[in-house]
């Protein structure tokens, strides 16, 4: 047994922590999965999702071939060559008939760095069309917030900061369920007297384990942060030296927040004056204060300004760039960071500007494409792609490893769109996801345990995904699938430098040179079996960046033209969905259990998840509300949304959800049937948490 056993280190490709795991493989089968000891992220720990990755060796159909829908509606299996050529021919045919932007793509935060890049190269460069990703659903707000404030999408923290902070504040974040390894780092915090604070309308699992919980009204975060800022300024509890030397527009910000008095804060948030004052005191008394937000902030109608209002508090108190500090976004998907910088969607590869002719020329030379074919503008966002299909402007869509029929906001609009497409390519490891129902082409690809590439986690750490299991005869990766279509398109020299993920990685290393994300010093082979590397890690300066856990902004220098961070602020917008007589209840959404992941395409087959999760859609209702409506535990209700849709849910009764609020886990298709088509004006991220509804007992 010892002679045939292999131990292969690779990266978990569920969430943005990017834990490393050691897979014990014998005779082409994973027989044991062990979290990698000593890895800076998870150091011997993992949640159930990572430990269950081996299940994909039995749940993914081996040796699968592409399928093309026939005139009679059936799906016919064809060779890979025929599948590639069919997709390529249809893309070219539609562009010739309806225009360049009549086809589009939607990718996912779960692809590798190299797969993002090659898809962005084929679609955005060569075909000159639009591609967005489902990172638009979770991290677009943080990306835009960082870029406007810091000058670049560069979260500055390392996970070690959770262990070094004496005042840890979570805003719209529930790491106990959504990011267990983050919560594990909090539990490792040994700072004497450290405090955990949660700001969330719901008494979440994290709030239950916190020292302080502030249950504010939904969508009142921005006004709370401005109120806190005003009170800190009034009390002169700010870091004048840091503000003067390292920030822009503080005087304007201070004048702006003067109107956000404690009295108005109480009215807006539903918190008491004593609670808000207590929170201000906690921030002031902390020596190393860290602010952490995630989807509760990102998925809102004024989300960018809300995220920036959190960063503003870190800036004005000097809690940035130092151990245990920061205004920090917790990322959702495993490779959202790579998607944000290297998918060629909202910026050129590496964060470049589409209008920078010198950068366009440099990228053209490095990637092998004519400069006229380098993308000239940002993509249209996700919502405009779906709306464009429904308006008849977009005729072809290629989605990769994402399930928008389930996950897109107001998801019946996506169901409607799929029926209008002349070409609908679904590329996935499962052919039974909801989005595949109306596919005209299905491209089966292997899961992460059978492919190689690179991931970048929430703290900017590059990790190696390495092939754990051998492949069957017909099995190919997402990268090889995109490459096959590229060759069928006749890209010629424009695709020659992209033959393998390793070649692509080396190309992206060169592209990153001189940029804030410079990882030119990271070598493919050295990354294998390593502790990963945080960017920046420039070639020739490896010794200077040798520390395994590094934060940015320690020198007070940011990526804006004058190297100062910008205070960003704006008058709060009116809530588009205020509870009213017809729809008196807020419809809130979020993660259900640790084992569930997004649309459950991957985790639904893990027995542990099935054992602890309901198979049917459910939601949480306040005890008093249930009593008033004669509803008992696990009764069924019909929920009517302001978006015109309705869906049925079983009810779990709790005091942890406030009266006139419902909380529905996102893992059931019924949830996003009810969320509204409403978006932040800067990030275009959906306002998932902002719907209103009414219900009746069935």
C-alpha positions in Angstrom: 0.0 0.0 0.0 2.8 2.4 0.9 4.4 1.9 -2.5 1.3 2.9 -4.5 0.1 5.8 -2.3 0.7 9.3 -3.5 0.1 12.5 -1.5 -0.7 15.5 -3.6 -1.2 19.0 -2.3 -3.8 21.2 -4.0 -6.3 24.0 -3.3 -9.9 23.8 -2.3 -12.0 25.5 -4.9 -15.1 26.4 -3.0 -14.7 29.7 -1.1 -12.2 32.5 -1.2 -10.2 31.2 1.8 -8.4 28.8 -0.6 -7.5 26.2 2.0 -4.8 23.8 0.9 -5.5 20.1 1.2 -3.4 16.9 0.9 -5.1 14.3 -1.2 -4.0 10.7 -0.6 -4.4 8.9 -3.9 -4.1 5.1 -4.5 -4.8 3.3 -7.7 -6.4 6.5 -9.2 -8.8 7.0 -6.3 -8.7 9.6 -3.4 -8.8 7.5 -0.3 -8.2 10.3 2.2 -8.2 14.1 2.3 -6.1 15.9 5.0 -6.0 19.7 5.4 -2.4 20.8 4.8 -0.5 21.4 8.0 1.6 24.5 8.1 -0.3 26.2 5.2 -0.6 29.9 6.3 -4.3 30.0 5.5 -5.8 26.9 7.2 -2.9 25.1 8.9 -4.4 21.7 9.2 -8.1 22.7 9.3 -10.9 22.7 6.7 -14.6 22.9 6.6 -16.8 20.0 5.4 -16.9 21.3 1.9 -13.2 21.0 1.3 -13.1 17.6 3.0 -15.9 16.4 0.6 -14.1 17.4 -2.6 -13.3 13.7 -3.1 -17.0 13.0 -3.6 -16.7 14.5 -7.1 -14.7 11.5 -8.2 -18.0 9.5 -8.0 -20.6 12.2 -8.8 -19.2 13.6 -12.0 -19.9 11.6 -15.1 -16.5 10.2 -16.4 -15.5 10.1 -20.1 -18.3 12.6 -21.0 -18.6 14.1 -24.5 -20.3 17.3 -25.7 -24.0 17.3 -26.5 -25.8 19.4 -29.1 -29.5 19.9 -29.2 -31.2 18.5 -32.3 -34.2 19.8 -34.2 -36.5 17.4 -32.3 -35.3 18.7 -29.0 -33.1 15.8 -28.0 -29.4 16.1 -27.1 -27.0 14.3 -29.3 -23.5 13.3 -28.1 -20.7 14.4 -30.5 -16.9 14.4 -30.6 -15.0 17.2 -29.0 -13.8 18.4 -32.4 -17.4 18.6 -33.6 -18.5 20.3 -30.4 -15.7 22.9 -30.7 -16.5 23.6 -34.3 -20.2 23.9 -33.8 -19.8 26.5 -31.0 -17.2 28.4 -33.1 -19.3 28.4 -36.2 -22.5 29.5 -34.3 -20.6 32.4 -32.6 -19.2 33.6 -35.9 -22.6 33.2 -37.7 -24.5 35.2 -35.0 -21.9 38.0 -35.0 -22.0 38.2 -38.8 -25.8 38.3 -38.8 -26.6 40.5 -35.8 -23.4 42.3 -34.9 -20.2 41.8 -32.8 -22.0 42.2 -29.5 -24.8 39.8 -30.3 -23.0 37.1 -28.3 -21.8 37.2 -24.7 -20.3 35.1 -21.9 -20.8 34.7 -18.2 -18.0 33.2 -16.2 -17.6 32.3 -12.5 -15.4 33.0 -9.5 -14.5 29.3 -9.5 -12.4 29.1 -12.6 -8.6 29.2 -12.4 -6.6 32.4 -13.1 -5.5 30.9 -16.4 -9.1 30.0 -17.4 -10.3 33.5 -16.7 -7.6 34.9 -18.8 -8.0 32.6 -21.9 -11.8 33.2 -21.8 -11.3 36.9 -21.6 -8.8 36.7 -24.4 -11.0 34.7 -26.8 -14.3 36.6 -26.1 -13.2 40.1 -25.1 -10.1 40.4 -27.4 -10.6 38.2 -30.4 -14.4 38.3 -30.6 -14.6 41.9 -29.3 -17.8 41.1 -27.3 -19.0 41.2 -23.7 -18.2 38.8 -20.8 -19.2 39.3 -17.2 -18.9 36.9 -14.3 -20.9 35.8 -11.3 -18.3 37.8 -9.2 -20.7 40.6 -10.2 -23.1 39.0 -7.8 -20.8 39.1 -4.8 -17.6 41.1 -5.1 -18.2 43.9 -7.7 -19.0 46.3 -4.8 -15.7 45.7 -3.0 -13.7 45.9 -6.3 -15.2 49.3 -7.2 -14.9 50.5 -3.6 -11.3 49.6 -3.4 -10.5 51.2 -6.8 -12.1 54.5 -6.0 -10.6 54.7 -2.4 -7.2 53.0 -2.8 -6.7 53.6 -6.5 -6.6 49.9 -7.2 -8.6 46.8 -6.2 -6.2 45.8 -3.5 -7.5 44.6 -0.1 -4.6 45.3 2.3 -5.1 42.7 5.0 -3.8 39.2 5.8 -5.8 36.7 7.6 -3.3 36.9 10.5 -4.9 40.3 11.3 -7.9 38.5 12.7 -5.7 37.1 15.4 -4.0 40.4 16.1 -7.0 42.7 16.4 -8.4 43.8 19.8 -11.7 45.0 18.3 -13.1 42.9 15.5 -16.2 44.4 13.9 -18.2 42.3 11.4 -20.8 44.3 9.3 -23.2 42.2 7.2 -20.9 39.2 7.6 -21.5 35.8 9.0 -18.2 33.9 9.0 -19.3 31.2 11.4 -21.4 29.8 8.6 -20.0 31.4 5.4 -16.2 31.4 6.2 -15.5 28.9 9.0 -11.7 29.3 8.6 -12.0 33.0 9.1 -14.0 32.3 12.3 -11.3 29.9 13.3 -8.7 32.6 13.0 -10.9 34.8 15.3 -11.0 32.0 17.8 -7.2 31.8 17.8 -7.0 35.5 18.8 -5.1 35.7 22.0 -5.1 39.5 22.5 -6.2 40.1 26.1 -9.7 41.5 26.4 -10.3 41.5 22.6 -13.9 42.1 21.6 -16.1 40.7 18.8 -18.8 43.0 17.5 -21.5 42.2 14.9 -23.7 44.7 13.0 -26.5 42.8 11.3 -30.3 43.0 11.2 -30.5 39.3 12.1 -29.0 37.7 15.1 -26.8 35.5 13.0 -24.7 32.6 14.1 -21.8 35.0 14.3 -23.8 37.4 16.4 -24.7 34.6 18.7 -21.0 34.1 19.4 -20.1 37.8 19.6 -19.6 40.1 22.6 -21.8 42.8 21.1 -24.6 42.6 18.5 -26.2 45.7 17.0 -29.4 44.7 15.2 -30.0 47.7 13.0 -32.8 48.2 10.5 -32.1 46.6 7.1 -30.4 48.9 4.7 -29.5 51.5 7.3 -25.8 50.7 7.4 -24.6 53.8 5.5 -26.4 56.2 7.8 -25.0 54.4 10.8 -21.4 54.6 9.5 -21.8 58.3 8.7 -23.3 58.9 12.2 -20.3 57.1 13.8 -17.9 59.1 11.7 -19.6 62.4 12.8 -19.4 61.4 16.5 -15.8 60.4 16.2 -14.9 63.8 14.7 -17.0 65.7 17.2 -15.2 63.9 20.1 -11.8 64.4 18.3 -11.2 60.7 18.4 -9.4 60.6 15.0 -5.8 60.2 13.8 -5.0 63.7 12.6 -1.4 62.8 11.5 -2.5 59.9 9.4 -5.4 61.9 7.9 -3.1 64.8 7.0 -0.3 62.7 5.6 -2.1 59.9 3.8 -5.7 60.9 2.8 -7.6 63.1 0.4 -10.9 65.0 1.0 -11.2 64.6 4.8 -12.3 68.2 5.4 -15.1 67.8 2.8 -16.0 64.5 4.4 -16.1 66.0 7.9 -18.3 68.8 6.7 -20.6 66.3 5.0 -21.2 64.0 8.0 -22.0 66.9 10.3 -25.7 66.5 9.4 -25.7 62.9 10.6 -26.4 63.5 14.2 -26.9 60.9 16.9 -30.7 61.7 16.9 -31.0 61.1 13.2 -28.9 57.9 13.5 -31.3 56.5 16.1 -34.2 57.3 13.8 -32.6 55.7 10.7 -31.1 52.6 12.3 -33.6 51.7 15.1 -30.6 51.4 17.5 -30.8 53.3 20.7 -28.6 56.4 21.4 -26.9 54.3 24.1 -26.1 51.5 21.6 -24.6 53.9 19.0 -22.6 55.7 21.6 -21.3 52.4 23.0 -20.2 51.3 19.5 -18.4 54.6 19.0 -16.6 54.2 22.3 -15.6 50.6 21.4 -14.0 51.9 18.2 -12.2 54.7 20.1 -10.9 52.5 22.9 -9.5 49.8 20.5 -5.8 49.9 19.9 -6.1 47.7 16.8 -9.5 47.9 15.2 -10.5 45.8 12.2 -13.7 46.2 10.2 -14.9 43.3 8.1 -17.8 43.2 5.7 -19.2 40.9 3.1 -22.5 40.2 1.3 -24.7 42.0 3.7 -23.0 45.2 2.6 -22.0 44.3 -1.0 -25.5 43.2 -2.1 -27.4 46.5 -1.7 -28.7 49.4 -3.7 -26.0 51.8 -2.4 -23.4 49.2 -1.6 -20.2 50.9 -2.9 -20.8 53.9 -0.7 -21.6 51.7 2.3 -18.4 49.7 1.8 -16.5 52.9 1.5 -18.1 54.3 4.6 -16.6 51.4 6.5 -13.2 52.1 5.0 -13.6 55.7 5.9 -13.8 54.7 9.6 -10.5 52.8 9.3 -8.8 55.7 7.6 -9.9 58.4 10.0 -8.9 56.4 13.0 -5.5 55.3 11.5 -6.6 51.7 11.6 -5.1 50.6 8.3 -1.8 49.1 7.3 -1.0 48.1 10.9 -1.3 44.6 12.5 -4.9 43.8 13.4 -6.5 46.7 11.5 -8.2 47.6 8.2 -11.4 48.2 6.4 -11.5 44.7 5.0 -13.8 42.9 2.5 -14.3 39.2 3.0 -14.4 37.7 -0.5 -17.0 35.1 -1.5 -15.8 32.7 -4.3 -12.5 30.9 -4.4 -11.0 32.9 -7.2 -13.0 36.1 -7.3 -9.7 38.0 -6.9 -8.3 36.6 -10.1 -11.6 37.2 -11.8 -11.6 40.9 -10.8 -8.1 41.5 -12.1 -7.5 39.0 -14.9 -10.7 38.2 -16.7 -10.4 41.2 -19.0 -13.9 42.3 -18.1 -13.8 45.6 -16.2 -10.1 46.2 -16.6 -7.3 45.0 -18.9 -5.3 42.1 -17.6 -3.7 43.0 -14.3 -5.9 46.1 -13.6 -4.9 48.2 -16.7 -7.1 50.9 -18.2 -8.7 50.1 -21.6 -7.9 53.6 -22.8 -4.1 53.3 -22.0 -2.7 52.8 -25.5 0.8 51.9 -24.2 -0.6 49.2 -22.0 -2.8 47.9 -24.8 0.3 47.6 -27.0 2.3 45.9 -24.2 -0.6 43.3 -23.7 -0.9 42.8 -27.4 2.8 41.9 -27.7 2.8 39.6 -24.6 -0.4 37.8 -25.6 0.3 37.4 -29.3 -2.8 39.3 -30.6 -3.0 42.3 -32.8 -3.3 45.5 -30.8 -6.5 46.4 -32.7 -8.0 43.3 -31.1 -7.2 44.1 -27.5 -10.5 45.0 -25.7 -11.2 48.7 -26.0 -13.8 49.2 -23.2 -15.3 47.5 -20.2 -17.9 44.8 -20.6 -21.5 45.6 -20.2 -22.5 44.2 -16.8 -24.4 41.0 -16.0 -27.9 42.7 -15.8 -27.4 44.3 -19.2 -26.5 40.9 -20.7 -29.7 39.3 -19.4 -31.8 42.3 -20.4 -30.1 42.3 -23.8 -31.2 38.7 -24.4 -34.7 39.4 -23.4 -34.8 42.5 -25.6 -33.6 40.4 -28.6 -30.3 42.1 -29.0 -28.1 39.2 -27.7 -28.6 35.9 -29.5 -25.8 33.7 -28.2 -24.6 33.1 -24.6 -21.8 30.9 -23.3 -21.8 30.3 -19.5 -19.0 28.6 -17.6 -19.4 26.8 -14.3 -22.2 29.0 -13.1 -25.9 28.5 -12.6 -27.7 31.8 -13.2 -31.1 30.2 -13.7 -30.8 29.6 -9.9 -28.4 32.4 -8.7 -29.4 35.4 -10.8 -31.6 38.0 -9.0 -35.2 37.8 -10.0 -34.2 34.5 -11.7 -37.3 34.0 -13.8 -35.9 36.8 -16.0 -33.0 34.5 -16.8 -35.3 31.5 -17.4 -37.1 33.7 -19.9 -33.8 34.7 -21.5 -32.6 31.1 -22.1 -35.7 30.4 -24.3 -34.9 33.2 -26.6 -31.3 32.3 -27.4 -30.2 30.8 -30.8 -27.0 29.5 -29.1 -26.9 28.7 -25.4 -23.6 27.0 -24.4 -23.5 25.5 -20.9 -20.0 24.4 -19.8 -20.1 22.7 -16.4 -19.2 19.5 -14.5 -22.8 18.6 -14.1 -25.4 18.4 -16.9 -28.4 18.5 -14.4 -28.0 22.1 -13.1 -31.0 24.2 -13.6 -29.3 26.4 -16.2 -28.7 23.4 -18.5 -32.4 22.8 -19.0 -32.6 24.9 -22.2 -28.9 24.6 -23.3 -28.4 24.2 -27.0 -24.8 22.9 -26.3 -23.5 21.2 -23.2 -19.8 21.0 -22.7 -18.8 18.6 -19.9 -15.5 19.5 -18.1 -13.6 18.0 -15.2 -13.7 19.2 -11.6 -10.8 20.8 -9.9 -9.4 17.5 -8.7 -8.6 16.7 -12.3 -7.1 19.9 -13.5 -4.3 22.4 -12.8 -4.0 26.2 -12.5 -3.7 29.0 -10.0 -6.1 30.6 -7.5 -5.8 34.0 -5.7 -7.5 34.1 -2.3 -9.1 37.0 -0.4 -5.7 38.1 1.1 -4.0 38.1 -2.4 -2.4 34.7 -1.9 -1.6 32.7 -5.0 -2.2 29.0 -4.5 -1.5 26.0 -6.7 -4.3 23.9 -8.0 -2.7 20.7 -9.1 -4.2 17.6 -10.8 -5.0 15.0 -8.1 -6.7 12.3 -10.2 -6.0 10.9 -13.7 -8.5 11.7 -16.4 -10.6 9.4 -18.6 -10.2 9.2 -22.3 -12.5 12.1 -23.3 -12.1 14.3 -20.2 -10.8 17.8 -20.6 -10.5 20.9 -18.4 -12.3 24.3 -18.8 -9.0 25.6 -20.1 -8.7 23.0 -22.8 -12.3 23.5 -23.7 -11.9 27.2 -24.3 -8.7 26.5 -26.2 -10.5 24.1 -28.4 -13.1 26.6 -29.4 -10.4 29.2 -29.9 -8.6 27.0 -32.4 -11.9 26.2 -34.1 -12.5 30.0 -34.4 -9.3 30.2 -36.4 -7.4 32.4 -34.0 -4.1 31.2 -35.3 -1.1 33.2 -33.9 -3.4 34.9 -31.5 -3.7 31.7 -29.5 -0.2 30.2 -30.0 1.1 31.5 -26.7 -1.8 30.0 -24.8 -1.3 26.3 -25.4 -1.1 25.3 -21.7 -2.1 26.7 -18.3 1.6 27.0 -17.4 2.3 29.0 -20.5 -0.6 31.3 -19.7 0.6 31.7 -16.1 4.0 32.8 -17.3 2.4 35.3 -19.7 0.3 36.7 -16.9 3.4 37.0 -14.7 5.0 39.2 -17.3 1.8 41.2 -17.7 1.7 41.8 -13.9 5.2 43.4 -13.8 5.2 46.9 -12.4 1.5 46.7 -11.3 0.3 46.7 -7.7 -0.5 43.0 -8.2 3.0 42.2 -9.5 3.6 38.4 -9.1 6.4 38.1 -11.6 8.6 36.5 -8.9 6.1 33.6 -8.5 7.3 30.5 -10.4 4.9 27.7 -11.4 7.1 24.9 -10.1 7.9 26.8 -6.9 4.2 27.3 -6.2 3.6 23.6 -6.3 3.5 22.1 -2.8 4.4 25.5 -1.3 2.8 27.8 1.2 1.5 30.1 -1.6 2.6 33.6 -2.3 0.8 36.9 -1.6 1.1 39.5 -4.3 2.9 41.8 -4.7 5.9 39.4 -5.2 8.0 41.1 -7.9 10.9 39.2 -9.6 14.3 40.3 -8.4 13.0 41.5 -5.0 12.0 38.1 -3.6 13.9 38.5 -0.4 12.2 41.8 0.3 8.8 40.1 0.1 9.7 36.8 1.7 7.3 37.0 4.7 4.5 34.5 4.2 1.8 36.8 5.7 2.1 40.4 4.5 -0.3 43.4 4.5 -0.4 46.4 2.3 -0.4 50.1 3.2 2.0 49.8 6.1 3.9 52.8 4.7 0.7 54.8 4.3 1.1 54.8 0.5 -1.9 53.9 -1.7 -2.3 53.5 -5.4 -3.9 56.8 -6.3 -1.9 59.4 -8.3 -0.7 61.2 -5.1 -0.5 58.0 -3.1 -3.2 59.1 -0.7 -6.5 57.2 0.0 -9.7 59.0 -0.9 -12.5 59.6 1.5 -15.5 58.7 -0.6 -19.0 59.7 0.4 -22.4 60.7 -1.0 -25.9 61.6 0.3 -27.7 58.4 1.0 -30.2 57.4 -1.7 -33.9 56.7 -0.9 -34.6 53.0 -0.4 -36.4 51.7 -3.5 -38.2 49.1 -1.5 -39.5 50.5 1.8 -42.1 48.1 3.5 -45.6 49.3 2.8 -49.2 48.2 3.3 -49.1 45.7 0.4 -45.6 44.4 1.1 -44.9 45.0 4.8 -42.0 42.6 5.3 -38.3 42.7 4.4 -37.1 39.7 2.5 -33.5 39.0 3.5 -31.2 36.3 2.2 -27.9 34.6 3.0 -26.0 31.4 3.6 -27.9 28.6 5.3 -25.4 26.1 6.7 -21.6 25.5 6.6 -22.0 22.6 4.2 -24.2 24.3 1.6 -22.6 26.3 -1.2 -24.5 28.7 -3.5 -26.9 26.7 -5.7 -25.8 23.3 -4.3 -24.8 21.9 -7.6 -21.7 20.5 -6.0 -22.6 20.1 -2.3 -26.1 18.6 -2.7 -24.5 15.2 -3.3 -22.5 15.2 -0.1 -24.3 13.0 2.4 -23.4 15.2 5.4 -25.0 18.2 3.8 -28.1 16.3 3.0 -28.3 15.0 6.6 -28.2 18.5 8.2 -30.0 20.5 5.5 -33.6 20.5 4.4 -34.2 19.3 0.8 -37.0 21.8 0.2 -36.9 25.6 0.4 -37.3 27.1 3.9 -37.1 30.4 5.6 -36.9 31.8 9.1 -39.8 33.8 10.7 -40.0 35.7 14.0 -41.8 33.9 16.8 -44.4 36.6 17.4 -45.1 36.9 13.6 -45.7 33.2 13.4 -48.0 33.2 16.4 -50.0 36.1 15.0 -50.5 34.2 11.8 -51.2 30.8 13.3 -48.0 29.3 11.8 -46.2 26.4 13.5 -42.8 25.0 12.9 -42.5 23.6 9.4 -45.8 24.8 8.2 -45.7 26.0 4.6 -46.3 29.6 3.4 -46.5 31.3 0.1 -44.4 34.4 -0.2 -45.4 37.2 -2.6 -42.6 39.5 -3.7 -42.6 43.1 -4.9 -41.1 41.8 -8.1 -44.4 40.1 -9.0 -43.3 36.5 -8.3 -44.3 34.1 -5.5 -42.8 31.0 -4.1 -43.5 28.4 -1.3 -41.4 27.9 1.7 -41.4 25.8 4.9 -41.1 27.9 8.0 -38.6 27.6 10.8 -39.5 29.8 13.8 -36.9 31.8 15.7 -36.4 34.9 17.8 -33.1 35.6 15.9 -35.0 37.2 12.9 -36.8 40.5 13.8 -40.5 41.0 13.4 -41.6 41.9 9.9 -38.5 40.3 8.4 -38.0 36.9 6.7 -34.6 35.3 6.2 -34.3 32.8 3.3 -31.2 30.7 2.6 -29.9 31.3 -1.0 -29.4 27.6 -1.8 -32.9 27.0 -3.1 -34.1 28.3 -6.4 -37.2 29.8 -4.8 -35.1 32.4 -2.9 -33.9 34.3 -5.9 -37.2 33.9 -7.7 -38.2 36.7 -5.2 -35.2 39.0 -5.2 -35.6 42.3 -7.2 -34.0 43.5 -10.4 -32.3 46.5 -8.7 -28.6 47.3 -8.6 -26.0 49.5 -7.1 -25.4 52.4 -9.5 -21.6 52.0 -9.4 -20.9 48.3 -9.1 -24.1 47.1 -10.7 -24.3 44.4 -8.0 -27.8 43.2 -7.3 -29.7 44.4 -4.3 -30.3 40.8 -3.1 -30.9 41.8 0.5 -33.4 44.6 -0.2 -36.6 43.0 -1.3 -40.0 43.4 0.3 -42.9 40.9 0.4 -46.0 39.5 2.1 -47.1 36.0 2.8 -50.0 33.7 3.4 -50.3 30.3 5.1 -50.9 27.4 2.7 
